[in-house]
Amino acid sequence: MTGRENPNFPSDDALADPRNLIDHFKYWQHDAIVAALDARRHEFVVVLENFAYDFNIATAIRNANAFLAREVWIVGRRRFDRRGAMGTHRYQHVHHTTDEAALLARLKADGMRVVAVDNLPGAVSMMGFRWDPKTVLVFGQEQIGVSPQALAVADEVVYIPQYGSTRSINVGTASGIAMYSYAAAVLGEPPGWGTPAGPGDQ
């Protein structure tokens, strides 16, 4: 089947809008899109450590948009390579802080459960993990992992089971797997706008 034979393939008119948006939001103004997303955002928060200018930050933000995180926090360096985000950072509430301890303390005081994602001894497998709807997902960096200060306050450390020879999965990939695991356990159906037969297709 070619793309033109697929009934879900965007129309020529929709393709004229170059933004990385599902058809439901084609030609919407930016503020209207953000308002629509804000009305449906989920309770989880994403924290991305950026101490060494990690190029995976943009991909993780794109994943946060796909699973509609409440907000994203970048810890450490403010700047990141935005190319991997494909413009999705414009539709997420992305904040910056240099004080990760204070951020996590505030989120925990608000009733959030802090879950660090790292393949450390003693970590719990993500398979079958019982996610709390009010979860903070903390991701570290390539070769560094999650910072000691974040691990010290985490309620849980989870790892993604691997079966090959690689020591670790990059943060961009790991964040997508973790957010999907959270979504499968907490959100379930109905599917979102970006899913076949989701609200935008009805």
Summary of the structure (lengths in Angstrom):
residues: 202
radius of gyration: 17.6
end to end distance: 23.9
largest distance: 53.5
contacts: 584
relative contact order: 0.17
helix: 36%
strand: 17%
